[in-house]
Amino acid sequence: MKVYLPILASVLLLGCSTYNDVRDTNTENFRVDNSKLTRALSQQDEETQARYGARHPQETLAFFGIAPGMTVIEALPGGGWYSKVLIPYLGQDGRLVGVDYAQAMWPLFGFFPPEQIEKKKTWTADWTAEATGWRNEGDALVAAFKFGDMPATMSGKADAVLFIRALHNLSRFESKGGYLSVALNDAMRTLKPGGIVGVVQHRAPADAPAASVSGDRGYLKQADVISFMKKAGFEYVGASEVNANAKDVPGVKEIVWRLPPSMVTSREDASLREKMQGIGESDRMTLKFRKPK
């Protein structure tokens, strides 16, 4: 306890300074720095770099216009696959803010053990502490909050919000607590006028029946995403096919986690596993939106 309390205190202080020390700059003044982004990507471990061919982080972040000095909010950062790239890339004038699902949403999945759900109560401090360990001198400061519990000091401070494979569960549980609506409202409130929302999401076929694209299988329709983003007040800027995979054509009952890297349906079936590996990672939409000025 004598060790933990000082660490927790420093984490909370860092989080407060991160929220309050965000510069009021115009998003249009930032410029993508491809050479700095390349350096940040080259610093990642081999396991992370092995997925660049499927995830295309350089092209994706460049398409969204993510640049050094920005304050970027990353939804569901998890173990930090993108965070570890963004922290050095955003640099000492930048800020990275991780956001997790609302606490009340976790029991709805039905498979997380009670102790894991209980641990989520301290996620903001825990993730900030972990992400601080990914920083080096001259890197972006970090902080965290949960959807539905956004600090007032974050209002109008963010240059970009990233939903990278994070929308399907929000959509899935929208009817049980308005979780998608709350998340998009938080995104709108945190963004500066003209701020960007970047979306990467597993994409269902355009003709897939509505019952198969609620989010529970991981897939959403691109038209549906554009529709609910517009309904939330965002302007649609455009799409990139950089993360497309024409081989991924899921049936109405197939889940995205049948594919790499999860391959949950073929762990004991070598031939099916080979087939899934042949398809590769999911077909993904890559969409850019903007908060009106």
N, C-alpha and C positions, 0 to 999 in steps of 0.2 A: 504493500500500500504506500510506503514511503517513496517508492520509485514511481508508481503509477500516477499519483496525484500531481506532481510537478509536470509530468509529461502531458497529462490531460489539460492542465492549466495553460501550458504553452500552446497546445493545439487550439484551444478555444480562443486565446488571444490572437493567434495567427489568423484564425477564421474571421474574427472581428475586424482586424486590420485589412484583410483582403476585401471584405465587403465595403469598408469605408474609404479605402485608398484607391478606388477605381477612378481613373481619369475620365472626365466628360469630353470625349473626343468624337469626331464625326467618323462613322464607319467607313465612309468613302475615302478617308485619308489613309487608310491602311493598304498595303500592297503585298501580295503573295511573294514570298522569297523562296524560290524553288531550290536554290543552293543550300540555304539553311534547313529547309525541310528535308532535303536529301541527306544532310549530315545527321539530323535527328533520327531519321529512319535507319541509317547505317549503324547507329549506336545500339540498336535493339539486338536481343539475343537471336540465336539461329532459329529457334522454334518460332519466334514471332516473324522473322524475315521469310521463313518458309511459306507463310500464308500471303505474302504480298501479291503473288500472282492471282489469288482469288479475291483478295480484299481491296487491292489497288489504293492504298492509303494516300499516296502522293497525288494521284489524279483526282481522288475524291475530295481531299481537303483543298486542293487548288480550285476545283470546280465550285466549291462553296465559298471560296474567297477568304479562307482562314489565313490570317497574317500575323507576324510578330507584333506584340504590343496589344493585341486584342484581349478582351475579357470574354472567355468562352465557357458556356454552360454545357456540360456533357451529361445527358440522361443515361442512367444505369451504367456507370463506368466499370462496374465489376472489378476484375483483377487488374484493370489498367491497360488493356491492349492498346487503345488509342491514347489514353492519358499519358503513358510513358513517352509517346511521340510528341504530344502537344506541350507538355511541360517544358522541355528544352526549346522547342520551336517557338512558342509564344514569348519566351525570354523574360528578362527581368522586369520589363514594363507590362507584361501580360499577366493575366489571371486565369486559372482554370478552376471551375466550380463544378463538382460532381453532384448529381441529384439522384436520389433513390426513389423507388415507389413509396407511396404512403404506407405507414405501418399497418393500417387496417386492410390493405390489399393482400398482404402476404398469406394470411390464413385461407384466402379464397382459392389458392392453387390446390389445396387438399393433400399435398404430399410432403410439405416441409414439416420436420419434427418441431414440437413445441419449443425446444431449447434453441433451435435455429431462429425461430420467429422472435423469441425473447431477446436474442442477441441483436436483432435488427434495431432494437430500441436505442442502442448506442452507436448506430451506424455512422452518423455524421461525424462524431469524434473519432471513431475507429478508422474510417476511410481517410479522413484528413491526416491522421497520424501516419497511416501507411503511405499515402501519396507524398507526404512531406519527405519520407525516406527515399523517394524516387528523384528528388530534386538535387541538383548540384548548384554551386555558386553561379549566379547569373540566370537561373531558371525562373519560371513563373511561380508565384505564390499559389497556394491551393486552399480551398475551403469546400464545404458541402452543406446541403440541406435536403429535405424531402419534399416531394410534391405535396402541395396543400399546406406547407409550413414554411413558405418563403420569407426570409427576413425583409422587413420593410426597407432596409438600407440597400437592397438589391434592385429595387424598382428603377427601371430606366437606365441600368448600368451595363448591361451586356451588349456586346457587339454581335454575338452569334449564339445560337442554341443548336446542339446536335442531338438528333434522335437516330442513333445508329443501331438498327435492329432492336428498337425499344418500344415501338408503337403497338405491336400486335397484342401484348398482354394488357396494355391500357385500353385498347379497343375491346378486347375479350371481356373485361370486367366493367365496361362503361355502364351497363344496365344495373350493376350491383352497387354503384357508389359514385358514378360520374367521374371515374378516374381519368379518362381521356380528356374530358372537358376541363377538369381541374389542371391537368398538366399543360394543356394548350393555353389556358388562361395565365398560368404562371409564366410560360414562355413569352406571352404577349406583354405581361407586366414587367418582366426583367429586361426586355430588349429596349434599346434606344430606338427612336424613329429611324426607319431605314435599316434596322438590324436584320440579320439573316437567320433563317431556320434551315438547317440541312438535314435531310431525311435519307437514310439508307434502310430499306425494308424488304424482306422476303416478298416476292411478287407472285400472286396467283394469276392463272390465265384469265384473260379479260372476260371469257364466257363462263367462268366457274360459277356454280350456283351460290346464292347468298349464304346458304346454310353452311358452306364449307370455308367461308372466308371471314368468319367473325373474329379470328385471331387465335383461336384455341389450337389450330394446327400450325401456327406460326406465319401463315400467309395472309396478306391483304391484297385487295385489288388496287391498282394504281389510280384508277378513276375515283375509287372511294376515298383514298388518302387525299387526293387533290380536293375532293368535294368537302371533306370535313375540315381541312385546313382553311379553305376559303370561308367556310361557315364560321370558323373561329376568328376570322378577320384578317387573315394573312393574304398577301398577294402572291400569286403563282409566278415565279420567275422563269423556270425552265427545268428540263430533265437532261440527264446524261445516261448513256448506255454503258458506261465504263464498268459497271458491276453486273451486267447482263450475262445470263448463261442459258442459251437456247435449249440445252440438253435437259434442263430441269422443267419437266411438264408434269406436275403432280396430279394424281387422280383425286377425286373428291374426298377420299378418306385418308389420303397419304399426308403424313406430317413432315415438316421441314427437317426434323431431327433424324430422319432416316438417312440423310446425306452427311458427308464429311463436314465438320470433324466428329460429330456425335455418333452417327450410324447406330442408333439405338435399336433398330429393328433387325440388324444383321450380325449381332455379336457372336451368334452361334451358327451362322449360315455363311460359309466362305464364298459360295457362288453369288449370293445376294450382296454380300459385302463388296465383292469385285464389281458387281453391276453399279452399286452406289458410288464407288470410287471412280468408275468410268463417267458418271454424270458430273461429279465434282460438287463444289459448294453451290448453294441455292442461286436461282435467278433473283436478282435484286434490282428494284427501282432505286434511282438516285435522283432526288428531287430538291429543288431550291425554292424557298419562299422568302418573302420579305414583309416586315412590319411596315405598314404605310407611314409615310413621313407626315 
